[in-house]
Amino acid sequence: MAENESSLGKVGWTDLTVPDATSVRDFYSSVVGWTSQGLDMGGYEDFVMMPNGSEDGVAGICHARGVNADLPPVWLVYITVADVAEAMRKVEELGGTILRAPSEPGPGTFAVIRDPAGAVCALYQA
């Protein structure tokens, strides 16, 4: 995910969380040519997806378990913010809903929100 001030407000990452990440990884590998690298999640692996011939991750495909158990099966964009706690205050103030608050707001954390129109995204603090 993005880590500097010039990335604030930009989509820094995209994840897809599904019950069977392995089969969905294989689907996207076949359909769009992505390769993958396993990411240890403490007892199972999620996947960082990369364009063929590249080592730069462009998306994650995750199992719907552990910290991801309650995430919806949609491509979830992570928008980079300077302060995730402040952003969550604004979400509620402006009619949005916090679907998942980070356990410890600060660098490297994210919150999942629903905007007033019903769209879901994550706010990520680098």
A tleap script that builds the chain and sets N, CA, C and O, in Angstrom:
source leaprc.protein.ff14SB
mol = sequence {
  NMET ALA GLU ASN GLU SER SER LEU GLY LYS
  VAL GLY TRP THR ASP LEU THR VAL PRO ASP
  ALA THR SER VAL ARG ASP PHE TYR SER SER
  VAL VAL GLY TRP THR SER GLN GLY LEU ASP
  MET GLY GLY TYR GLU ASP PHE VAL MET MET
  PRO ASN GLY SER GLU ASP GLY VAL ALA GLY
  ILE CYS HIE ALA ARG GLY VAL ASN ALA ASP
  LEU PRO PRO VAL TRP LEU VAL TYR ILE THR
  VAL ALA ASP VAL ALA GLU ALA MET ARG LYS
  VAL GLU GLU LEU GLY GLY THR ILE LEU ARG
  ALA PRO SER GLU PRO GLY PRO GLY THR PHE
  ALA VAL ILE ARG ASP PRO ALA GLY ALA VAL
  CYS ALA LEU TYR GLN CALA
}
set mol.1.N position { 0.828 -1.179 0.000 }
set mol.1.CA position { 0.000 0.000 0.000 }
set mol.1.C position { 0.871 1.240 0.000 }
set mol.1.O position { 2.056 1.180 0.327 }
set mol.2.N position { 0.283 2.349 -0.365 }
set mol.2.CA position { 1.022 3.598 -0.473 }
set mol.2.C position { 1.540 4.054 0.883 }
set mol.2.O position { 0.920 3.787 1.912 }
set mol.3.N position { 2.689 4.747 0.882 }
set mol.3.CA position { 3.291 5.119 2.150 }
set mol.3.C position { 3.749 6.569 2.249 }
set mol.3.O position { 4.369 6.917 3.253 }
set mol.4.N position { 3.488 7.429 1.283 }
set mol.4.CA position { 3.965 8.792 1.426 }
set mol.4.C position { 2.835 9.791 1.253 }
set mol.4.O position { 1.737 9.446 0.816 }
set mol.5.N position { 3.131 11.056 1.610 }
set mol.5.CA position { 2.106 12.077 1.610 }
set mol.5.C position { 1.507 12.327 0.238 }
set mol.5.O position { 0.332 12.678 0.138 }
set mol.6.N position { 2.293 12.154 -0.828 }
set mol.6.CA position { 1.763 12.387 -2.168 }
set mol.6.C position { 0.701 11.358 -2.559 }
set mol.6.O position { -0.003 11.537 -3.553 }
set mol.7.N position { 0.587 10.291 -1.784 }
set mol.7.CA position { -0.413 9.269 -2.086 }
set mol.7.C position { -1.727 9.487 -1.343 }
set mol.7.O position { -2.675 8.730 -1.551 }
set mol.8.N position { -1.809 10.511 -0.474 }
set mol.8.CA position { -3.043 10.757 0.269 }
set mol.8.C position { -4.193 11.017 -0.691 }
set mol.8.O position { -4.057 11.770 -1.655 }
set mol.9.N position { -5.316 10.389 -0.416 }
set mol.9.CA position { -6.495 10.550 -1.251 }
set mol.9.C position { -6.526 9.659 -2.476 }
set mol.9.O position { -7.509 9.666 -3.218 }
set mol.10.N position { -5.476 8.896 -2.703 }
set mol.10.CA position { -5.427 7.999 -3.860 }
set mol.10.C position { -5.787 6.577 -3.448 }
set mol.10.O position { -5.661 6.206 -2.281 }
set mol.11.N position { -6.235 5.788 -4.415 }
set mol.11.CA position { -6.462 4.372 -4.166 }
set mol.11.C position { -5.083 3.727 -4.083 }
set mol.11.O position { -4.335 3.710 -5.061 }
set mol.12.N position { -4.754 3.193 -2.901 }
set mol.12.CA position { -3.437 2.618 -2.674 }
set mol.12.C position { -3.393 1.114 -2.834 }
set mol.12.O position { -2.314 0.540 -2.980 }
set mol.13.N position { -4.547 0.465 -2.810 }
set mol.13.CA position { -4.579 -0.989 -2.904 }
set mol.13.C position { -6.002 -1.428 -3.180 }
set mol.13.O position { -6.949 -0.671 -2.968 }
set mol.14.N position { -6.151 -2.670 -3.660 }
set mol.14.CA position { -7.459 -3.269 -3.891 }
set mol.14.C position { -7.388 -4.728 -3.462 }
set mol.14.O position { -6.454 -5.441 -3.830 }
set mol.15.N position { -8.365 -5.171 -2.691 }
set mol.15.CA position { -8.461 -6.562 -2.245 }
set mol.15.C position { -9.809 -7.138 -2.640 }
set mol.15.O position { -10.804 -6.423 -2.757 }
set mol.16.N position { -9.814 -8.436 -2.840 }
set mol.16.CA position { -11.051 -9.192 -3.012 }
set mol.16.C position { -11.032 -10.289 -1.956 }
set mol.16.O position { -10.105 -11.098 -1.913 }
set mol.17.N position { -12.050 -10.318 -1.107 }
set mol.17.CA position { -12.129 -11.309 -0.036 }
set mol.17.C position { -13.280 -12.257 -0.326 }
set mol.17.O position { -14.427 -11.835 -0.472 }
set mol.18.N position { -12.956 -13.564 -0.409 }
set mol.18.CA position { -13.926 -14.578 -0.817 }
set mol.18.C position { -13.728 -15.846 0.018 }
set mol.18.O position { -12.664 -16.027 0.610 }
set mol.19.N position { -14.737 -16.729 0.076 }
set mol.19.CA position { -14.577 -17.969 0.841 }
set mol.19.C position { -13.435 -18.865 0.346 }
set mol.19.O position { -12.756 -19.494 1.156 }
set mol.20.N position { -13.215 -18.930 -0.974 }
set mol.20.CA position { -12.166 -19.796 -1.532 }
set mol.20.C position { -11.214 -18.963 -2.384 }
set mol.20.O position { -11.366 -18.876 -3.603 }
set mol.21.N position { -10.232 -18.353 -1.724 }
set mol.21.CA position { -9.293 -17.472 -2.421 }
set mol.21.C position { -8.448 -18.226 -3.437 }
set mol.21.O position { -8.053 -17.650 -4.451 }
set mol.22.N position { -8.165 -19.483 -3.193 }
set mol.22.CA position { -7.319 -20.248 -4.115 }
set mol.22.C position { -7.979 -20.376 -5.487 }
set mol.22.O position { -7.333 -20.141 -6.508 }
set mol.23.N position { -9.253 -20.744 -5.520 }
set mol.23.CA position { -9.919 -20.896 -6.825 }
set mol.23.C position { -10.102 -19.546 -7.512 }
set mol.23.O position { -10.013 -19.466 -8.737 }
set mol.24.N position { -10.355 -18.491 -6.752 }
set mol.24.CA position { -10.512 -17.167 -7.355 }
set mol.24.C position { -9.157 -16.650 -7.839 }
set mol.24.O position { -9.085 -15.988 -8.875 }
set mol.25.N position { -8.091 -16.943 -7.106 }
set mol.25.CA position { -6.731 -16.621 -7.575 }
set mol.25.C position { -6.491 -17.281 -8.933 }
set mol.25.O position { -6.012 -16.638 -9.867 }
set mol.26.N position { -6.825 -18.559 -9.035 }
set mol.26.CA position { -6.626 -19.297 -10.282 }
set mol.26.C position { -7.485 -18.723 -11.414 }
set mol.26.O position { -7.044 -18.667 -12.562 }
set mol.27.N position { -8.705 -18.299 -11.091 }
set mol.27.CA position { -9.592 -17.673 -12.073 }
set mol.27.C position { -8.933 -16.437 -12.667 }
set mol.27.O position { -8.837 -16.312 -13.888 }
set mol.28.N position { -8.473 -15.513 -11.808 }
set mol.28.CA position { -7.874 -14.276 -12.313 }
set mol.28.C position { -6.524 -14.526 -12.978 }
set mol.28.O position { -6.150 -13.802 -13.900 }
set mol.29.N position { -5.802 -15.520 -12.534 }
set mol.29.CA position { -4.553 -15.876 -13.211 }
set mol.29.C position { -4.837 -16.285 -14.646 }
set mol.29.O position { -4.110 -15.896 -15.560 }
set mol.30.N position { -5.896 -17.071 -14.849 }
set mol.30.CA position { -6.254 -17.523 -16.194 }
set mol.30.C position { -6.878 -16.418 -17.036 }
set mol.30.O position { -6.572 -16.291 -18.222 }
set mol.31.N position { -7.750 -15.620 -16.431 }
set mol.31.CA position { -8.494 -14.615 -17.187 }
set mol.31.C position { -7.634 -13.403 -17.549 }
set mol.31.O position { -7.669 -12.947 -18.691 }
set mol.32.N position { -6.854 -12.869 -16.581 }
set mol.32.CA position { -6.102 -11.636 -16.850 }
set mol.32.C position { -4.587 -11.835 -16.864 }
set mol.32.O position { -3.848 -10.888 -17.132 }
set mol.33.N position { -4.116 -13.045 -16.581 }
set mol.33.CA position { -2.693 -13.333 -16.658 }
set mol.33.C position { -1.886 -12.974 -15.424 }
set mol.33.O position { -0.656 -12.941 -15.478 }
set mol.34.N position { -2.563 -12.703 -14.306 }
set mol.34.CA position { -1.836 -12.386 -13.079 }
set mol.34.C position { -1.069 -13.599 -12.569 }
set mol.34.O position { -1.513 -14.737 -12.728 }
set mol.35.N position { 0.084 -13.350 -11.957 }
set mol.35.CA position { 0.785 -14.359 -11.178 }
set mol.35.C position { 0.533 -14.018 -9.712 }
set mol.35.O position { -0.003 -12.955 -9.402 }
set mol.36.N position { 0.916 -14.913 -8.819 }
set mol.36.CA position { 0.627 -14.653 -7.410 }
set mol.36.C position { 1.803 -15.023 -6.529 }
set mol.36.O position { 2.670 -15.818 -6.891 }
set mol.37.N position { 1.790 -14.411 -5.361 }
set mol.37.CA position { 2.745 -14.743 -4.308 }
set mol.37.C position { 1.937 -14.922 -3.037 }
set mol.37.O position { 1.089 -14.091 -2.711 }
set mol.38.N position { 2.196 -16.006 -2.317 }
set mol.38.CA position { 1.482 -16.255 -1.073 }
set mol.38.C position { 1.877 -15.261 0.003 }
set mol.38.O position { 3.019 -14.806 0.056 }
set mol.39.N position { 0.924 -14.928 0.859 }
set mol.39.CA position { 1.135 -14.036 1.992 }
set mol.39.C position { 0.657 -14.756 3.239 }
set mol.39.O position { -0.540 -15.005 3.388 }
set mol.40.N position { 1.569 -15.091 4.134 }
set mol.40.CA position { 1.239 -15.851 5.335 }
set mol.40.C position { 0.297 -15.062 6.236 }
set mol.40.O position { 0.595 -13.933 6.627 }
set mol.41.N position { -0.818 -15.657 6.554 }
set mol.41.CA position { -1.810 -15.035 7.425 }
set mol.41.C position { -1.921 -15.775 8.753 }
set mol.41.O position { -2.927 -15.653 9.453 }
set mol.42.N position { -0.889 -16.544 9.100 }
set mol.42.CA position { -0.907 -17.273 10.370 }
set mol.42.C position { -1.774 -18.507 10.297 }
set mol.42.O position { -2.815 -18.569 10.951 }
set mol.43.N position { -1.373 -19.479 9.523 }
set mol.43.CA position { -2.129 -20.715 9.396 }
set mol.43.C position { -2.753 -20.926 8.028 }
set mol.43.O position { -3.228 -22.021 7.727 }
set mol.44.N position { -2.759 -19.907 7.208 }
set mol.44.CA position { -3.233 -20.013 5.830 }
set mol.44.C position { -2.596 -18.896 5.024 }
set mol.44.O position { -1.995 -17.979 5.584 }
set mol.45.N position { -2.731 -18.977 3.695 }
set mol.45.CA position { -2.157 -17.961 2.823 }
set mol.45.C position { -3.217 -17.206 2.048 }
set mol.45.O position { -4.133 -17.806 1.486 }
set mol.46.N position { -3.090 -15.884 2.020 }
set mol.46.CA position { -3.792 -15.049 1.060 }
set mol.46.C position { -2.806 -14.810 -0.081 }
set mol.46.O position { -1.677 -15.299 -0.037 }
set mol.47.N position { -3.220 -14.070 -1.091 }
set mol.47.CA position { -2.387 -13.952 -2.282 }
set mol.47.C position { -2.227 -12.505 -2.733 }
set mol.47.O position { -3.199 -11.754 -2.807 }
set mol.48.N position { -0.994 -12.128 -3.031 }
set mol.48.CA position { -0.694 -10.857 -3.686 }
set mol.48.C position { -0.639 -11.151 -5.180 }
set mol.48.O position { 0.107 -12.027 -5.618 }
set mol.49.N position { -1.421 -10.426 -5.953 }
set mol.49.CA position { -1.521 -10.667 -7.387 }
set mol.49.C position { -0.680 -9.638 -8.139 }
set mol.49.O position { -0.681 -8.450 -7.818 }
set mol.50.N position { 0.044 -10.135 -9.160 }
set mol.50.CA position { 0.975 -9.300 -9.906 }
set mol.50.C position { 0.781 -9.504 -11.406 }
set mol.50.O position { 0.453 -10.608 -11.839 }
set mol.51.N position { 0.978 -8.451 -12.205 }
set mol.51.CA position { 0.957 -8.654 -13.659 }
set mol.51.C position { 2.052 -9.640 -14.042 }
set mol.51.O position { 3.114 -9.661 -13.419 }
set mol.52.N position { 1.805 -10.446 -15.047 }
set mol.52.CA position { 2.774 -11.435 -15.494 }
set mol.52.C position { 4.104 -10.749 -15.800 }
set mol.52.O position { 4.135 -9.757 -16.528 }
set mol.53.N position { 5.208 -11.273 -15.248 }
set mol.53.CA position { 6.527 -10.720 -15.461 }
set mol.53.C position { 6.908 -9.607 -14.512 }
set mol.53.O position { 8.000 -9.053 -14.629 }
set mol.54.N position { 6.041 -9.262 -13.572 }
set mol.54.CA position { 6.313 -8.183 -12.623 }
set mol.54.C position { 6.351 -8.733 -11.204 }
set mol.54.O position { 5.722 -9.747 -10.902 }
set mol.55.N position { 7.084 -8.065 -10.352 }
set mol.55.CA position { 7.088 -8.410 -8.928 }
set mol.55.C position { 6.306 -7.392 -8.106 }
set mol.55.O position { 6.293 -7.463 -6.877 }
set mol.56.N position { 5.653 -6.443 -8.779 }
set mol.56.CA position { 4.873 -5.412 -8.098 }
set mol.56.C position { 3.423 -5.859 -7.945 }
set mol.56.O position { 2.727 -6.086 -8.934 }
set mol.57.N position { 2.982 -5.982 -6.713 }
set mol.57.CA position { 1.606 -6.367 -6.463 }
set mol.57.C position { 0.629 -5.290 -6.889 }
set mol.57.O position { 0.876 -4.100 -6.692 }
set mol.58.N position { -0.484 -5.712 -7.474 }
set mol.58.CA position { -1.525 -4.775 -7.900 }
set mol.58.C position { -2.841 -5.003 -7.166 }
set mol.58.O position { -3.724 -4.146 -7.192 }
set mol.59.N position { -2.976 -6.160 -6.509 }
set mol.59.CA position { -4.218 -6.485 -5.813 }
set mol.59.C position { -3.978 -7.658 -4.875 }
set mol.59.O position { -2.981 -8.371 -4.988 }
set mol.60.N position { -4.898 -7.842 -3.957 }
set mol.60.CA position { -4.863 -9.003 -3.087 }
set mol.60.C position { -6.115 -9.829 -3.270 }
set mol.60.O position { -7.200 -9.292 -3.494 }
set mol.61.N position { -5.962 -11.139 -3.172 }
set mol.61.CA position { -7.121 -12.038 -3.128 }
set mol.61.C position { -7.004 -12.789 -1.815 }
set mol.61.O position { -6.027 -13.497 -1.568 }
set mol.62.N position { -8.028 -12.621 -0.970 }
set mol.62.CA position { -7.959 -13.060 0.418 }
set mol.62.C position { -9.083 -14.041 0.746 }
set mol.62.O position { -10.179 -13.975 0.190 }
set mol.63.N position { -8.771 -14.955 1.670 }
set mol.63.CA position { -9.789 -15.852 2.208 }
set mol.63.C position { -10.660 -15.079 3.203 }
set mol.63.O position { -10.160 -14.236 3.948 }
set mol.64.N position { -11.927 -15.363 3.212 }
set mol.64.CA position { -12.854 -14.729 4.149 }
set mol.64.C position { -12.787 -15.450 5.491 }
set mol.64.O position { -13.716 -16.150 5.893 }
set mol.65.N position { -11.663 -15.255 6.167 }
set mol.65.CA position { -11.484 -15.826 7.506 }
set mol.65.C position { -10.518 -14.947 8.282 }
set mol.65.O position { -9.932 -14.015 7.731 }
set mol.66.N position { -10.358 -15.243 9.545 }
set mol.66.CA position { -9.479 -14.422 10.370 }
set mol.66.C position { -9.930 -12.971 10.367 }
set mol.66.O position { -11.116 -12.687 10.536 }
set mol.67.N position { -8.987 -12.047 10.174 }
set mol.67.CA position { -9.314 -10.618 10.188 }
set mol.67.C position { -10.220 -10.221 9.030 }
set mol.67.O position { -10.821 -9.147 9.063 }
set mol.68.N position { -10.331 -11.060 8.013 }
set mol.68.CA position { -11.157 -10.751 6.843 }
set mol.68.C position { -12.518 -11.447 6.855 }
set mol.68.O position { -13.257 -11.353 5.875 }
set mol.69.N position { -12.857 -12.128 7.917 }
set mol.69.CA position { -14.064 -12.954 7.952 }
set mol.69.C position { -15.343 -12.190 7.627 }
set mol.69.O position { -16.259 -12.754 7.030 }
set mol.70.N position { -15.422 -10.927 8.006 }
set mol.70.CA position { -16.667 -10.185 7.825 }
set mol.70.C position { -16.653 -9.218 6.649 }
set mol.70.O position { -17.565 -8.402 6.511 }
set mol.71.N position { -15.631 -9.297 5.797 }
set mol.71.CA position { -15.585 -8.398 4.644 }
set mol.71.C position { -16.467 -8.928 3.516 }
set mol.71.O position { -16.550 -10.139 3.311 }
set mol.72.N position { -17.124 -8.030 2.784 }
set mol.72.CA position { -17.992 -8.477 1.686 }
set mol.72.C position { -17.167 -8.976 0.500 }
set mol.72.O position { -16.020 -8.560 0.333 }
set mol.73.N position { -17.737 -9.870 -0.333 }
set mol.73.CA position { -17.020 -10.395 -1.501 }
set mol.73.C position { -17.098 -9.427 -2.688 }
set mol.73.O position { -17.700 -9.723 -3.720 }
set mol.74.N position { -16.472 -8.266 -2.504 }
set mol.74.CA position { -16.409 -7.245 -3.555 }
set mol.74.C position { -14.962 -6.783 -3.675 }
set mol.74.O position { -14.176 -6.941 -2.740 }
set mol.75.N position { -14.608 -6.210 -4.830 }
set mol.75.CA position { -13.295 -5.588 -4.944 }
set mol.75.C position { -13.322 -4.363 -4.041 }
set mol.75.O position { -14.019 -3.389 -4.330 }
set mol.76.N position { -12.574 -4.409 -2.962 }
set mol.76.CA position { -12.555 -3.359 -1.951 }
set mol.76.C position { -11.335 -2.470 -2.184 }
set mol.76.O position { -10.195 -2.928 -2.099 }
set mol.77.N position { -11.589 -1.190 -2.479 }
set mol.77.CA position { -10.481 -0.255 -2.672 }
set mol.77.C position { -10.083 0.341 -1.320 }
set mol.77.O position { -10.924 0.580 -0.453 }
set mol.78.N position { -8.788 0.571 -1.166 }
set mol.78.CA position { -8.230 1.187 0.031 }
set mol.78.C position { -7.761 2.587 -0.341 }
set mol.78.O position { -6.827 2.745 -1.126 }
set mol.79.N position { -8.407 3.599 0.220 }
set mol.79.CA position { -8.059 4.983 -0.066 }
set mol.79.C position { -7.167 5.484 1.066 }
set mol.79.O position { -7.518 5.356 2.239 }
set mol.80.N position { -6.025 6.048 0.719 }
set mol.80.CA position { -5.034 6.473 1.691 }
set mol.80.C position { -5.446 7.793 2.334 }
set mol.80.O position { -5.780 8.757 1.646 }
set mol.81.N position { -5.415 7.819 3.669 }
set mol.81.CA position { -5.728 9.023 4.446 }
set mol.81.C position { -4.576 9.307 5.407 }
set mol.81.O position { -3.790 8.416 5.729 }
set mol.82.N position { -4.485 10.551 5.859 }
set mol.82.CA position { -3.422 10.935 6.791 }
set mol.82.C position { -3.683 10.393 8.187 }
set mol.82.O position { -2.748 10.005 8.886 }
set mol.83.N position { -4.949 10.362 8.600 }
set mol.83.CA position { -5.304 9.971 9.969 }
set mol.83.C position { -6.618 9.193 9.917 }
set mol.83.O position { -7.685 9.779 9.735 }
set mol.84.N position { -6.537 7.884 10.076 }
set mol.84.CA position { -7.735 7.050 9.943 }
set mol.84.C position { -8.765 7.360 11.034 }
set mol.84.O position { -9.967 7.297 10.773 }
set mol.85.N position { -8.324 7.692 12.240 }
set mol.85.CA position { -9.275 8.016 13.316 }
set mol.85.C position { -10.054 9.280 12.972 }
set mol.85.O position { -11.271 9.322 13.158 }
set mol.86.N position { -9.379 10.302 12.478 }
set mol.86.CA position { -10.050 11.545 12.077 }
set mol.86.C position { -10.988 11.285 10.902 }
set mol.86.O position { -12.098 11.816 10.868 }
set mol.87.N position { -10.557 10.483 9.949 }
set mol.87.CA position { -11.409 10.161 8.805 }
set mol.87.C position { -12.681 9.445 9.255 }
set mol.87.O position { -13.758 9.709 8.719 }
set mol.88.N position { -12.572 8.541 10.236 }
set mol.88.CA position { -13.766 7.841 10.730 }
set mol.88.C position { -14.726 8.813 11.403 }
set mol.88.O position { -15.941 8.673 11.261 }
set mol.89.N position { -14.203 9.796 12.133 }
set mol.89.CA position { -15.082 10.807 12.743 }
set mol.89.C position { -15.868 11.535 11.654 }
set mol.89.O position { -17.066 11.777 11.799 }
set mol.90.N position { -15.186 11.880 10.565 }
set mol.90.CA position { -15.857 12.580 9.472 }
set mol.90.C position { -16.882 11.681 8.775 }
set mol.90.O position { -17.941 12.154 8.364 }
set mol.91.N position { -16.575 10.404 8.644 }
set mol.91.CA position { -17.525 9.461 8.037 }
set mol.91.C position { -18.848 9.519 8.777 }
set mol.91.O position { -19.902 9.688 8.164 }
set mol.92.N position { -18.796 9.381 10.097 }
set mol.92.CA position { -20.035 9.391 10.887 }
set mol.92.C position { -20.709 10.754 10.854 }
set mol.92.O position { -21.933 10.833 10.754 }
set mol.93.N position { -19.933 11.820 10.935 }
set mol.93.CA position { -20.473 13.177 10.916 }
set mol.93.C position { -21.221 13.466 9.619 }
set mol.93.O position { -22.205 14.206 9.615 }
set mol.94.N position { -20.751 12.878 8.516 }
set mol.94.CA position { -21.327 13.165 7.206 }
set mol.94.C position { -22.292 12.097 6.709 }
set mol.94.O position { -22.615 12.057 5.521 }
set mol.95.N position { -22.758 11.226 7.612 }
set mol.95.CA position { -23.803 10.276 7.259 }
set mol.95.C position { -23.342 8.923 6.776 }
set mol.95.O position { -24.155 8.131 6.299 }
set mol.96.N position { -22.052 8.636 6.887 }
set mol.96.CA position { -21.548 7.317 6.537 }
set mol.96.C position { -21.614 6.382 7.729 }
set mol.96.O position { -22.024 6.778 8.820 }
set mol.97.N position { -21.207 5.138 7.516 }
set mol.97.CA position { -21.231 4.118 8.559 }
set mol.97.C position { -19.875 3.431 8.618 }
set mol.97.O position { -19.289 3.105 7.586 }
set mol.98.N position { -19.390 3.217 9.814 }
set mol.98.CA position { -18.153 2.464 9.992 }
set mol.98.C position { -18.529 0.993 10.100 }
set mol.98.O position { -19.213 0.589 11.040 }
set mol.99.N position { -18.081 0.193 9.138 }
set mol.99.CA position { -18.366 -1.236 9.152 }
set mol.99.C position { -17.316 -2.004 9.940 }
set mol.99.O position { -17.624 -3.014 10.573 }
set mol.100.N position { -16.071 -1.524 9.900 }
set mol.100.CA position { -15.007 -2.121 10.704 }
set mol.100.C position { -14.009 -1.026 11.064 }
set mol.100.O position { -13.351 -0.451 10.198 }
set mol.101.N position { -13.915 -0.755 12.360 }
set mol.101.CA position { -12.913 0.193 12.847 }
set mol.101.C position { -11.615 -0.570 13.085 }
set mol.101.O position { -11.648 -1.744 13.455 }
set mol.102.N position { -10.483 0.077 12.880 }
set mol.102.CA position { -9.220 -0.621 13.160 }
set mol.102.C position { -9.089 -0.857 14.653 }
set mol.102.O position { -9.563 -0.055 15.458 }
set mol.103.N position { -8.442 -1.964 15.027 }
set mol.103.CA position { -8.296 -2.256 16.449 }
set mol.103.C position { -7.360 -1.257 17.115 }
set mol.103.O position { -7.544 -0.922 18.285 }
set mol.104.N position { -6.358 -0.777 16.383 }
set mol.104.CA position { -5.432 0.222 16.909 }
set mol.104.C position { -5.173 1.255 15.823 }
set mol.104.O position { -4.250 1.079 15.029 }
set mol.105.N position { -5.968 2.339 15.763 }
set mol.105.CA position { -5.731 3.342 14.720 }
set mol.105.C position { -4.288 3.836 14.746 }
set mol.105.O position { -3.721 4.066 15.814 }
set mol.106.N position { -3.709 3.996 13.580 }
set mol.106.CA position { -2.333 4.467 13.450 }
set mol.106.C position { -1.750 3.961 12.157 }
set mol.106.O position { -2.461 3.385 11.334 }
set mol.107.N position { -0.464 4.170 11.967 }
set mol.107.CA position { 0.178 3.764 10.705 }
set mol.107.C position { -0.043 2.285 10.381 }
set mol.107.O position { 0.085 1.422 11.250 }
set mol.108.N position { -0.374 2.010 9.121 }
set mol.108.CA position { -0.564 0.641 8.667 }
set mol.108.C position { -1.908 0.044 9.014 }
set mol.108.O position { -2.082 -1.170 8.906 }
set mol.109.N position { -2.864 0.856 9.428 }
set mol.109.CA position { -4.179 0.331 9.786 }
set mol.109.C position { -5.224 0.801 8.784 }
set mol.109.O position { -5.004 1.737 8.014 }
set mol.110.N position { -6.360 0.129 8.816 }
set mol.110.CA position { -7.448 0.517 7.925 }
set mol.110.C position { -8.783 0.343 8.614 }
set mol.110.O position { -8.916 -0.426 9.566 }
set mol.111.N position { -9.771 1.068 8.117 }
set mol.111.CA position { -11.158 0.952 8.543 }
set mol.111.C position { -11.989 0.713 7.293 }
set mol.111.O position { -11.662 1.221 6.220 }
set mol.112.N position { -13.056 -0.053 7.425 }
set mol.112.CA position { -13.977 -0.281 6.309 }
set mol.112.C position { -15.224 0.541 6.586 }
set mol.112.O position { -15.801 0.481 7.672 }
set mol.113.N position { -15.627 1.311 5.582 }
set mol.113.CA position { -16.772 2.210 5.754 }
set mol.113.C position { -17.793 2.005 4.645 }
set mol.113.O position { -17.507 1.416 3.603 }
set mol.114.N position { -18.993 2.509 4.906 }
set mol.114.CA position { -20.041 2.602 3.873 }
set mol.114.C position { -20.384 4.079 3.760 }
set mol.114.O position { -20.682 4.726 4.764 }
set mol.115.N position { -20.343 4.616 2.548 }
set mol.115.CA position { -20.670 6.032 2.372 }
set mol.115.C position { -22.189 6.217 2.387 }
set mol.115.O position { -22.921 5.227 2.387 }
set mol.116.N position { -22.681 7.466 2.401 }
set mol.116.CA position { -24.129 7.685 2.476 }
set mol.116.C position { -24.918 7.074 1.323 }
set mol.116.O position { -26.117 6.834 1.466 }
set mol.117.N position { -24.271 6.814 0.177 }
set mol.117.CA position { -24.960 6.190 -0.961 }
set mol.117.C position { -24.980 4.667 -0.871 }
set mol.117.O position { -25.658 4.006 -1.658 }
set mol.118.N position { -24.227 4.103 0.100 }
set mol.118.CA position { -24.204 2.657 0.282 }
set mol.118.C position { -22.960 1.968 -0.249 }
set mol.118.O position { -22.811 0.758 -0.079 }
set mol.119.N position { -22.054 2.716 -0.893 }
set mol.119.CA position { -20.820 2.117 -1.423 }
set mol.119.C position { -19.845 1.835 -0.275 }
set mol.119.O position { -19.767 2.597 0.689 }
set mol.120.N position { -19.110 0.736 -0.394 }
set mol.120.CA position { -18.176 0.308 0.641 }
set mol.120.C position { -16.747 0.512 0.136 }
set mol.120.O position { -16.448 0.232 -1.025 }
set mol.121.N position { -15.863 1.003 1.020 }
set mol.121.CA position { -14.436 1.126 0.732 }
set mol.121.C position { -13.686 1.045 2.052 }
set mol.121.O position { -14.288 1.007 3.125 }
set mol.122.N position { -12.377 1.020 1.953 }
set mol.122.CA position { -11.526 1.041 3.152 }
set mol.122.C position { -10.736 2.338 3.150 }
set mol.122.O position { -10.352 2.848 2.098 }
set mol.123.N position { -10.502 2.862 4.344 }
set mol.123.CA position { -9.632 4.022 4.528 }
set mol.123.C position { -8.367 3.503 5.168 }
set mol.123.O position { -8.415 2.863 6.219 }
set mol.124.N position { -7.225 3.776 4.538 }
set mol.124.CA position { -5.942 3.219 4.962 }
set mol.124.C position { -4.990 4.325 5.384 }
set mol.124.O position { -4.777 5.286 4.644 }
set mol.125.N position { -4.420 4.187 6.572 }
set mol.125.CA position { -3.405 5.127 7.038 }
set mol.125.C position { -2.045 4.482 6.892 }
set mol.125.O position { -1.756 3.485 7.553 }
set mol.126.N position { -1.206 5.039 6.034 }
set mol.126.CA position { 0.122 4.494 5.779 }
set mol.126.C position { 1.039 4.701 6.979 }
set mol.126.O position { 2.203 4.303 6.943 }
savepdb mol mol.pdb
quit
